[in-house]
Amino acid sequence: PEMGPEMGADCEQELEPELDLGLGEGAGRRESGPERGTQRQRAAPARDGRPARPPMRPSRAAAALCQGLGALRQGAGRVAAGLKRQASLGLRRGAAGPAEPAAQAAAARAQAAPTHGRPGVQKAAQEPGRMRGRKAAPAPAGGRWAGLGMRWRRVTRIGPGPSKLAYRLRRTWAKPAVRSCFLVYLPMALLGIAGWRAVSDDALRARVEAETAAAWTALAARPEFALQGVAISGASARLRAAVHGALALPAGQSSLGVSVGDLRARVEALGAVQSARVQLDPEGILRVHVVPRDPVALWRDGEGRLASVAADGTVIAGVARRAAHPSLLVLVGEGARAAVGEALALMRQAPEITGRLRAFVRVGERRWDMVLERDVRVMLPAEAPGRALEQVQFLDLTREVLERDIAAIDLRVPGRTVLRLTERGEEAMRLRRAVDAEAGKDT
């Protein structure tokens, strides 16, 4: 449908006061709905004496046109308001004197910027020439600014940023050299000066040592640090008694004065102890675990005393009688204790003779003599004694030489075996030779 003359008149009536751009009294003012309707009714003329008909509903194009004109009206209202604000600023500037254009722009921006309800920001906005933490710029010497001079203002900081001094201190502290100087070198220097002062003064040093010793003695004497007992494990009753004697801890001994390393060294110094582990538990009990040495032989020294020895030749303990250890080998002579391993190897090499073996005798600290049953002595060479012992076993298996009246078997010369007879054997040999001689004469 086409727009009628009434609708055109209504649009003209509505747009005429809005395009005034501030020249009339109703510039930038939008009329309300009832007033607008009243104007439309007045503007609609009567035809042929008949009442005016109600306005027709505009089409979509007319509605879009009206919306565009409304937006144009709003823009014109903003322009009029800006011109009015500039006019008011010009009046105030004329009353107060000329101002710098940059200051005017700053003032306008400060007034237009939101303050968010903060008094400091509102005060800064009212004074646009102020800068944070600085003085106001001085006025020029001549021209229209002459005579104004330089104004100083006390400016409060705005915002959470640090001050200039705090910023410089933080930047200085961020340097690694500064931090090292204050955190490492300065404390070391102070400690060095204090130590040098204490060492250089003899009286002060003696006093410090005496006070330290007295404090340590008083602390160690407290009953909370006293030993509650000694527990020894892994040893026989005789060895436990020896370990107690080696520890030599007095009654009420303080645990602070106990050195675990020294106690372990004392226990391991015993010949019967191969290794030891010493611990001090939180209950105040000293626990000692002992690994004893196993005796492998009996050693008879030059004075005739017997002692049990370990595989490495360490003397374990004294032995009163040989019958107390019948299964152990007896070693006799100087240097026999140091060659226990060699004697044990010879025993393992000749198991047939071991049952008849009574002792190993060390001769000249270089070779062995084996003493068998019936005091039969087998003299082994210094070199390759095992090969000579194999020869003795062969003779015993083939001719049973160990069952005869033989006093010694000399194998000291390689490749030559010498048999030494007993007195009974010599007598039997002479008798046999005499019998053989008589039998030869008869034949």
Residue pairs with C-beta under 8 A, 6 or more apart in sequence:
1 56
1 59
3 56
3 58
3 59
3 62
4 56
6 44
6 52
6 53
6 55
6 56
7 55
7 56
7 58
7 62
9 43
9 44
10 40
10 43
10 44
10 55
11 62
11 65
11 66
11 69
13 39
13 40
13 43
14 36
14 39
14 66
15 69
15 73
17 24
17 26
17 29
17 31
18 30
18 69
18 73
18 76
19 73
19 76
20 26
20 27
21 27
21 76
21 79
21 80
22 28
22 80
22 83
22 84
27 77
27 80
28 76
28 77
28 80
28 81
29 77
30 73
30 77
31 39
40 55
41 52
44 52
44 53
44 55
45 52
46 52
58 66
89 104
89 108
93 99
93 104
98 144
100 145
103 128
103 129
106 128
106 129
107 128
109 128
110 124
110 125
110 126
110 128
111 125
113 125
115 121
115 122
115 125
120 156
120 158
121 158
123 156
124 130
124 158
127 153
129 136
129 137
130 136
130 153
130 155
131 155
132 155
132 157
132 158
132 159
133 155
133 157
133 163
133 164
134 155
135 150
135 152
135 153
136 150
136 151
136 152
136 153
138 149
138 150
139 145
139 146
139 148
139 149
139 150
140 146
157 163
162 170
172 178
173 179
197 204
198 204
198 205
198 208
199 205
216 256
219 225
219 256
220 254
220 256
220 257
221 254
222 254
225 254
225 255
225 256
225 284
226 252
226 253
226 254
226 255
226 284
227 249
227 252
227 253
227 254
227 255
227 258
227 284
227 285
227 286
228 283
228 284
228 285
229 284
229 285
229 286
230 244
230 247
230 249
230 285
230 286
230 287
230 288
231 285
231 286
231 287
231 288
232 240
232 243
232 244
232 288
232 289
232 290
233 287
233 288
233 289
233 290
234 289
234 290
234 291
234 292
235 243
235 273
235 290
235 292
236 292
238 317
239 270
239 272
239 273
239 290
239 292
242 270
242 272
243 267
243 270
243 273
243 276
243 288
243 290
246 266
246 267
246 269
246 270
247 263
247 266
247 267
247 286
247 288
248 266
249 258
249 286
255 280
255 284
258 280
258 286
260 278
260 279
260 280
263 278
263 286
263 288
264 276
264 277
264 278
267 273
267 276
267 278
267 288
267 290
268 274
268 275
268 276
271 293
271 310
271 314
271 315
271 316
271 317
272 292
272 293
272 316
272 317
273 290
273 291
273 292
273 293
274 291
274 292
274 293
274 310
275 290
275 291
276 288
276 289
276 290
276 291
277 288
277 289
278 286
278 287
278 288
279 286
279 287
280 286
280 287
281 287
293 310
293 314
293 316
294 310
294 311
295 308
295 309
295 310
295 316
295 325
295 328
296 309
296 310
296 311
296 328
296 329
296 340
296 344
297 308
297 309
297 328
297 329
297 330
297 331
297 340
297 343
297 344
298 306
298 307
298 308
298 309
298 319
298 322
298 325
298 328
298 329
298 330
298 331
299 306
299 307
299 308
299 309
299 315
299 330
299 331
299 332
299 336
299 337
299 340
300 306
300 330
300 331
300 332
301 307
302 334
305 318
306 318
306 319
306 320
306 321
306 322
307 315
307 316
307 317
307 318
307 319
308 315
308 316
308 317
308 318
308 319
308 325
308 328
309 315
309 316
309 331
309 337
309 340
310 316
310 340
311 340
311 341
311 344
312 340
312 341
313 337
313 338
313 339
313 340
313 341
315 337
319 325
322 330
329 343
329 344
329 347
329 357
329 359
329 360
330 358
330 359
330 360
331 337
331 340
331 343
331 359
331 360
331 362
332 359
332 360
332 361
332 362
333 361
333 362
333 363
333 365
334 362
334 365
335 362
335 365
336 343
336 360
336 361
336 362
339 362
339 368
342 368
343 360
343 368
345 386
346 360
346 368
346 370
346 380
346 385
346 386
346 389
347 354
347 357
349 386
349 389
349 390
350 389
350 390
350 392
350 393
352 393
352 396
352 397
353 370
353 372
353 378
353 389
353 392
353 393
353 396
353 402
356 372
356 373
356 376
356 402
357 370
357 371
357 372
358 371
358 372
358 373
359 370
359 371
360 368
360 369
360 370
360 371
361 368
361 369
361 370
361 371
362 368
363 369
366 382
367 379
367 380
367 381
367 382
367 385
367 412
368 380
368 385
369 377
369 378
369 379
369 380
370 377
370 378
370 380
370 389
371 377
372 378
372 402
375 407
376 402
376 406
376 407
376 408
376 409
377 407
377 408
377 409
378 389
378 392
378 408
378 409
378 411
379 408
379 409
379 410
379 411
379 412
380 388
380 389
380 411
380 412
381 388
381 411
381 412
381 413
381 414
382 412
383 414
384 414
388 411
388 414
391 411
391 417
392 401
392 402
392 409
392 411
395 401
395 409
395 417
396 402
396 403
401 409
401 419
404 425
405 421
405 422
405 424
405 425
405 428
406 419
406 420
406 421
406 422
406 425
407 420
407 421
407 422
407 425
408 419
408 420
409 417
409 418
409 419
409 420
410 417
410 418
410 419
410 420
411 417
421 429
